Amino acid sequence: MGKASAGKRAAGRTRDHTVPQMYLRHFAEHQGRRRYQLALRRIRDIDRPIPAMTNNVLAERGFYWGTTLDGVPHHDMENLFTELESEAADAFKAVLDAPEGALPRQWPLPPGKRLHIAWWMAAQILRTTRQRKRLEHASPGPERLDVPPEIAAIAGNNPHLQYIVEHLAALAFVLFTRPWGLGFTDMCLLTSDVPVVMFNHHDAVDQLAAAAVSDIMLPLDPHRLLFLPNPSMQAADPRKRTDHRMKIPGSLGMLFVGIAYDAADAFVIHHPAHDPWRHWKPDGPRLPSPWDGQDHAAPTYLLERRWLAEHPPPHVAPPRRPR
């Protein structure tokens, strides 16, 4: 390893993406080799979209560095996320690049591909900047020793990294075992630095319990999303008890845009050619951020069963020609 590479990889000095570039490219315009441009909006300046490349956004210096019990810096968590992203990439292609159109013929996914996406989604719930702020606010640590800032930053990551390790496998199992809905909507969707959203329980203390009872949404690209219906919706509609496909009306698509916006930490992102702001504007308070001194009531969301009742007809294979 050369001096430049060694310096870049020095403990705490890497640029760690808090949302995978692999995922962000689904909302970007391909402009050339390794060039993917998207539109980024800061929550504090939401009406001004900023052109940006996927490799230059949603990255924090040394965010996933930690230290061992012996005080040795490590980057194991980032390495784990990279492995999960690599395994999930083919599964996302099977969903988003199916030749038959917006909703693939093969649904549900084969168990292996489904498992890879479940692990990936679990990681996205746990790894975000919002999750770290929630944890730090809920459990403020003791006063730090008087050490160099770069070392304090690395050690300070440990509670969040430990939380991820303790919850990742169980959360992936919860997501894997729930019914998945794959939806297409005419409304242009956005994503954010919080790509997986748990309706009404996003900042719950018990994230595993919240993942078991909440509606859960993951925007997949500008017009497709995964939606995991809550147990009440499953009880009311037998079609929601297994994996299913949905055609989502534009009005409900607007609600999904608003929910994704409400849960974002600092940034939302959309495709430059698929701008939700052409049809939608933020309305009302977002999820409160107690770590920033916000104490207003959180918005609540209620999806009526009829809004998600339009299912595409089952695919019928064409008759075989006689030989």
C-alpha positions in Angstrom: 0.0 0.0 0.0 1.4 3.4 -1.0 1.7 6.4 1.2 -1.4 8.0 -0.3 -3.5 5.0 0.2 -2.2 4.4 3.7 -3.0 8.0 4.6 -6.5 7.8 3.2 -7.2 4.6 5.2 -5.8 6.0 8.4 -8.1 5.4 11.4 -11.1 7.7 11.3 -10.1 9.5 8.1 -12.1 7.6 5.5 -15.3 9.0 3.9 -17.9 6.5 5.0 -21.2 6.5 3.1 -24.1 6.4 5.5 -26.4 5.4 2.5 -24.8 3.0 -0.1 -23.9 4.4 -3.4 -25.3 1.2 -5.0 -28.7 2.2 -3.7 -28.4 5.9 -4.5 -27.7 5.1 -8.2 -31.3 4.0 -8.5 -32.3 7.6 -8.1 -29.5 9.1 -10.3 -29.0 9.9 -14.0 -26.1 7.9 -15.5 -23.9 10.4 -17.2 -20.8 8.3 -18.0 -18.4 5.9 -16.5 -18.9 6.0 -12.8 -20.8 9.3 -13.1 -24.3 9.2 -11.6 -26.0 12.6 -10.9 -28.9 13.0 -8.6 -30.8 16.0 -7.0 -30.1 16.6 -3.4 -32.2 18.8 -1.1 -31.2 20.0 2.3 -34.1 19.9 4.8 -33.1 23.3 6.0 -33.3 24.7 2.4 -35.8 22.3 0.9 -36.9 24.3 -2.1 -33.4 24.4 -3.7 -32.3 21.2 -5.4 -28.6 20.8 -5.7 -27.0 18.7 -8.5 -24.6 16.1 -6.9 -22.8 12.9 -7.7 -23.6 9.8 -5.8 -20.0 9.4 -4.5 -20.0 12.9 -3.0 -23.2 12.8 -0.9 -24.3 11.2 2.4 -20.8 10.5 3.6 -19.3 11.2 7.0 -15.6 11.3 7.9 -14.8 8.1 9.9 -18.4 7.3 10.6 -18.0 3.6 10.9 -14.6 3.4 12.5 -14.4 1.9 16.0 -11.9 0.6 18.5 -11.4 -2.8 20.0 -11.4 -3.4 23.7 -7.6 -3.0 23.5 -8.0 0.4 21.9 -7.0 -0.7 18.4 -8.9 1.2 15.6 -10.8 -1.0 13.2 -13.1 -0.5 10.2 -14.9 -3.8 10.4 -18.4 -2.4 10.3 -17.8 -0.7 7.0 -16.4 -3.9 5.6 -19.5 -5.8 6.7 -21.8 -3.2 5.1 -19.8 -3.5 1.8 -20.3 -7.3 1.9 -24.1 -6.9 2.5 -24.3 -4.4 -0.4 -22.5 -6.7 -2.7 -24.8 -9.6 -1.9 -27.9 -7.5 -2.3 -27.0 -5.9 -5.6 -28.0 -9.0 -7.7 -31.3 -9.2 -5.8 -32.1 -5.6 -6.5 -31.3 -6.2 -10.2 -33.8 -9.1 -10.3 -36.5 -6.7 -9.1 -35.6 -3.5 -10.9 -34.1 -4.8 -14.2 -36.7 -7.5 -15.0 -37.3 -7.5 -18.8 -41.1 -7.8 -18.5 -41.6 -4.3 -17.1 -42.1 -2.3 -13.9 -43.3 -5.2 -11.8 -41.3 -8.4 -12.4 -43.0 -11.7 -13.3 -41.1 -13.5 -10.6 -42.5 -12.4 -7.3 -41.9 -13.3 -4.5 -38.2 -13.4 -4.9 -36.3 -16.7 -4.4 -35.4 -17.1 -0.7 -31.7 -16.4 -1.2 -32.3 -13.0 -2.9 -35.0 -12.1 -0.4 -32.7 -12.9 2.5 -30.0 -10.6 1.0 -32.4 -7.7 0.7 -33.7 -8.3 4.3 -30.1 -8.1 5.7 -29.5 -5.0 3.6 -32.7 -3.3 4.8 -31.9 -4.2 8.4 -28.5 -2.5 8.0 -30.1 0.6 6.5 -32.4 0.9 9.5 -29.6 0.7 12.0 -26.7 2.5 10.3 -28.1 6.0 9.7 -27.1 9.3 11.2 -30.6 9.7 12.6 -30.2 6.4 14.4 -26.9 7.5 16.0 -28.4 10.8 17.1 -31.3 9.0 18.7 -29.0 6.6 20.6 -26.7 9.4 21.8 -29.7 11.5 22.9 -31.3 8.5 24.7 -28.1 7.3 26.4 -25.6 10.2 26.8 -22.2 8.7 27.6 -19.9 9.8 30.4 -17.6 12.7 29.9 -14.8 11.8 27.5 -11.2 11.8 28.5 -9.0 14.6 27.3 -7.7 12.8 24.2 -7.0 14.0 20.7 -10.3 14.7 18.8 -9.7 12.0 16.2 -9.3 9.3 18.8 -12.4 10.5 20.7 -14.4 10.4 17.5 -13.4 6.8 16.8 -14.2 5.6 20.4 -17.4 7.6 20.3 -18.7 5.5 17.4 -18.5 2.3 19.5 -21.9 2.5 21.2 -23.6 2.9 17.8 -21.5 0.1 16.2 -22.2 -2.2 19.2 -26.0 -1.5 18.8 -25.8 -2.5 15.1 -24.0 -5.7 15.9 -26.5 -6.6 18.6 -29.6 -6.0 16.5 -28.7 -6.7 12.9 -29.4 -10.4 12.6 -32.6 -10.3 14.6 -33.9 -7.3 12.6 -33.1 -9.0 9.3 -35.1 -12.1 10.5 -38.1 -9.9 11.4 -38.0 -8.3 7.9 -37.5 -11.6 6.1 -40.5 -13.2 7.7 -43.0 -10.4 7.0 -45.0 -10.2 3.8 -43.5 -7.9 1.2 -45.5 -5.8 -1.3 -43.8 -4.6 -4.4 -45.5 -1.4 -5.7 -45.5 0.8 -8.7 -46.8 4.4 -8.5 -47.3 7.2 -11.1 -46.0 9.6 -8.4 -42.3 10.4 -8.5 -40.7 9.1 -5.3 -37.8 10.4 -3.2 -35.5 8.8 -0.8 -33.3 10.2 2.0 -30.5 9.6 4.4 -33.1 7.4 6.2 -34.0 5.1 3.3 -36.1 2.6 5.2 -39.0 4.2 7.1 -41.1 2.6 9.9 -44.5 4.4 10.0 -45.5 5.8 13.4 -42.7 4.1 15.3 -39.6 5.2 13.5 -37.7 6.5 16.6 -39.0 3.9 19.0 -36.7 2.8 21.7 -37.3 -0.9 20.8 -36.5 -1.0 17.1 -37.1 -4.7 16.8 -40.7 -4.4 18.2 -41.3 -1.4 16.0 -40.2 -3.4 12.9 -42.6 -6.1 13.8 -45.7 -4.0 14.1 -45.1 -1.0 11.8 -45.9 -0.4 8.1 -42.4 -0.2 6.5 -41.4 1.4 3.3 -38.3 1.4 1.1 -38.3 3.5 -2.0 -36.5 1.5 -4.7 -36.3 4.0 -7.6 -38.4 7.0 -8.8 -41.6 4.9 -9.2 -41.2 1.6 -7.3 -41.1 0.8 -3.6 -41.2 -2.1 -1.2 -44.0 -1.9 1.4 -44.4 -4.2 4.3 -48.0 -4.0 5.6 -48.6 -4.0 9.4 -50.3 -7.0 11.1 -53.6 -5.1 11.3 -53.7 -4.6 7.5 -52.7 -8.2 7.0 -55.7 -9.3 9.2 -58.1 -7.1 7.2 -56.9 -8.2 3.7 -55.9 -11.8 3.0 -53.9 -10.7 0.0 -51.5 -8.8 2.3 -50.6 -12.0 4.3 -48.2 -13.1 1.5 -45.9 -11.4 -0.9 -47.9 -9.4 -3.4 -47.7 -6.7 -6.1 -49.5 -3.4 -6.1 -50.4 -0.6 -8.4 -50.4 2.5 -6.2 -52.4 5.5 -7.2 -50.6 8.8 -7.5 -52.4 10.3 -4.5 -51.1 7.6 -2.2 -47.7 8.0 -3.8 -47.8 11.6 -2.6 -48.4 10.3 1.0 -45.4 8.0 0.7 -43.2 10.9 -0.5 -44.4 12.9 2.6 -43.6 10.1 5.0 -40.1 9.6 3.5 -39.5 13.4 3.8 -40.8 13.4 7.4 -38.3 10.8 8.6 -35.2 12.2 6.8 -32.4 13.4 9.0 -30.8 16.2 7.0 -31.2 15.4 3.3 -33.7 14.0 0.7 -32.7 12.8 -2.7 -34.6 12.3 -6.0 -33.8 11.6 -9.7 -33.2 14.9 -11.6 -35.9 14.0 -14.2 -38.4 12.7 -11.6 -38.9 15.7 -9.3 -41.7 15.2 -6.7 -41.8 18.9 -6.1 -43.7 19.3 -9.5 -46.7 17.6 -7.8 -46.1 17.9 -4.0 -44.9 20.3 -1.4 -44.1 19.6 2.3 -47.0 20.2 4.6 -47.0 20.2 8.4 -44.3 19.3 10.9 -41.9 16.4 10.3 -40.8 13.8 12.8 -39.4 15.7 15.8 -35.7 15.6 16.5 -35.4 15.7 20.4 -31.6 15.8 20.0 -32.1 19.2 18.4 -34.5 20.4 21.0 -37.7 19.6 19.1 -40.6 18.4 21.2 -43.6 18.8 18.9 -45.9 15.8 18.4 -44.9 13.4 15.7 -47.2 13.1 12.6 -49.2 9.9 12.4 -50.2 7.9 9.3 -53.2 5.8 8.6 -53.4 3.8 5.3 -56.9 2.7 4.4 -57.0 -0.9 3.1 -58.8 0.1 -0.1 -55.9 2.4 -1.0 -53.6 -0.6 -1.4 -56.2 -3.1 -2.8 -55.4 -2.7 -6.5 -53.4 -5.7 -7.4 -52.2 -6.5 -10.9 -53.7 -9.7 -12.4 -51.7 -12.8 -12.0 -49.3 -13.5 -14.9 -50.6 -16.1 -17.3 -48.0 -17.8 -19.5 -48.8 -17.8 -23.2 -49.9 -21.2 -24.6 -47.1 -23.3 -26.0 -47.0 -23.7 -29.8 -47.6 -27.3 -30.9 -44.4 -29.0 -32.2 
